[in-house]
Every structure is written in C-alpha cells, then in structure tokens.
Amino acid sequence: MLSAGMLMCRNVDASPEFFLIHPGGPFWAHKNDGAWSIPKGLAEGNESLLDTALREFFEETGIKPVPPYHDLGRLKTKAGKILHVWSFIGEWNQQDKILSNKIKIEYPYKSGKVIEIPEADRGEWMNLEKAMKMINPSQVPFLDRAITAETSKKDLL
C-alpha cells in the first residue's frame, strides 16, 4: 500500500517545530507517546501522490498547505506500508481546533456496531525533541529529512 502525506514545519526562535496530528476514536483515546502522525492517506483513483498528500492534509486538519513543497522521499513503515512525504512551511494557531473529516469504524471490534469518529482528534506544534517522542516511530526519519531539506533552502528553517 502506498500512502502520501504533508509535514508542516515552522521556525520558532531559531528552532524547528512540526505540526502533527493525533488519531481520533476510542482505540487511540488513551495513547499518546508514539501515536501522533504526519497527516497522510491513500491515493484515490489516478491521483498523484502529491495531490493525495495535499488532499489528505486538508481533510484531516482543515488547513490548506501552501507551496513550496519539499520532497522528503519515501520509506517503508513497520506495518509494511510505503509512505511518501513532502514538507512545507506553514502557520496554524494552536488555539484553533483542527477540522478533520469523519470516518466510520466498527466498534467494538467484531460487534457489528458502526460509529463515526474524526480521523484526527487534535493537532499540535511540537519541537524536535517532543515530536521525536510523540510521532509514530516509523515516521521519525521524516523529521530529520525535513530539517535537512528546509535548512538547505535557506529561506525556510
């Protein structure tokens, strides 16, 4: 499976910060460390990976990414998915709530009962140290790649 995502970054007091989201629903309600993620998802039809990443970011946050976008490449997650990510410099006020789309899941598992949950229940700016702790471990390399990509552009981080 091939997924694509966008990693929003900013510079605060000469230090990089990353915008991550927390998955919604009862399974994730009490999980925090290692549960946060880069907004991402699967391509639909003949959609390009960049278009997928842009659509998914907006659907999961309500925030429109703004160019330029920097290709951070891809990696294989522990679950066997291939994830391709781009970074961009953006702004979001942490007092604002994210506006995530809703998805339907069966809960409890194998109960036949379907509930509707937000795909992401919250977003947060995190410094590198916190982001490394909170992000899904398979996505950690994208934080390092974003710092390298954004720093090399001089006009960014």
N, C-alpha and C positions, 0 to 999 in steps of 0.2 A: 504494500500500500504506500502511496505517495501523498504526503501532506505538505502544505506550504504555509508559512507564517511571516509575520512582521514583528520586529523588535523595535519599539520606540525607545529612543535614548534622549538624554539631555545632559547638560553640564551644569553642575551647581558648585560654586566655589572651587572651580578647577578640578572637580571630581565627577566621574561619570555616574549617572543614575539610569536605571532601566525600569520600564513600565511592564509589570507582569500582572496576570490575572489568576484568580482562584476559581477552580471549577465549582459549579453550583450543584445542588442536590444533596440528598441525605448521606450518600456514601462519603462525600468529601467534607461534610459539615464540621467534623472534629479533627480533620487532618490539616496540617499547616506546613511544617518543615518538609521540603521535597515535593509538595503538592502543587505549587504555583507553576505557571506556564507562560510561554510565549503564545499570544493569540494565533491560532492555526486551525487548519482543517483540510478536508479532502476536496480535490478538484471536481467540478461538475461538468459533464459532457466534454467538449473540446476546449475548455477554459485553459488558458496558460497558467503556469504555476504562479507567476507574479500577480495575475488577475485573481487567482484563488486567494493568495495571501492578502491582497487588498480587501477583497470581499469579506473574508473571514475576520479580519481585524475590525472592520466596521460592524459586522453582525454581532461580534462578541463584546464590543466596547461602546459602540455609538460614536466613535471618533474616526474622522476621515484622515488617513495617512497623507502626508504631503511630501513630494519629491524634494531633493533627490533620494533615491533608494540605493542602498549599497548591498550587493550580493554577498552573503556570508557563506554561501555554499550549502552543502547537504551533509547529513550524517545518518547513520542507522541507529535507531533507538533500541533499548533493551527489549522492547516488545516486537522488534523486527520491522517497524515502520521506517520508511525513508522520509526525513524531514528536511525541506529546503527553506531557508530563511533569508530575508532581507532586513536591513536596519534602516532607520531614518530618524532624523531629529524632529522632535515634536513637543508639544505642550499640552498639558491637561491639568486642571485644577483639582487637587486631591479632595477638596470639599464637595466636588460634583460626584454624582453617582455614575457608574457606567450604565449604559443602556444595552443589555445583552438580549439576543434573541432567546426564545424559549424552545425547548425540545421535550419530546415525550419519552419517558422511560418506564419500564416495568419495575414497580417497586411495591412491596419487597420482591426480590428476585424470584421468578417462577411462581408468583402469586396470581398472575393474570390481571392484576390491578395496574392501570396505567396512570401515571401522574405527569404533570407538566412542571418543568423546572427551568430556571435560567441556565444557559450553557456556562456562563461565568457569573458568580455572585458578587464579586468585587475586584477592583483593580488597585494597584498601589505603585508609587515610585519607590525604588529601593536602590541604595548604594551598592557597590560591587560586593562588599562583604555579606550584606544581608541577602542580596539576590542569589549569591552562590549557595547560601544555606536553604533558601526557600524554593528555588526552582527545581523542577524535576531533574534529577541528576544527569539524565541523558542529554539535557539541553545546555548544561554548563559550558561546553565548548563555544556555543554561540555568544556568550557574554565576552569571552576573551577575543573572539573574532571581531565582535562589534567594536571593542576598544581599539584594536589594531586598525580596522577599516576606517573608523571615524577619526582617529588621530592622524592617519596618513592623509586625510583630506584637508587638514589644517583649518578649514572653515567650520569644522564641527566640534568634536570633543577636544 
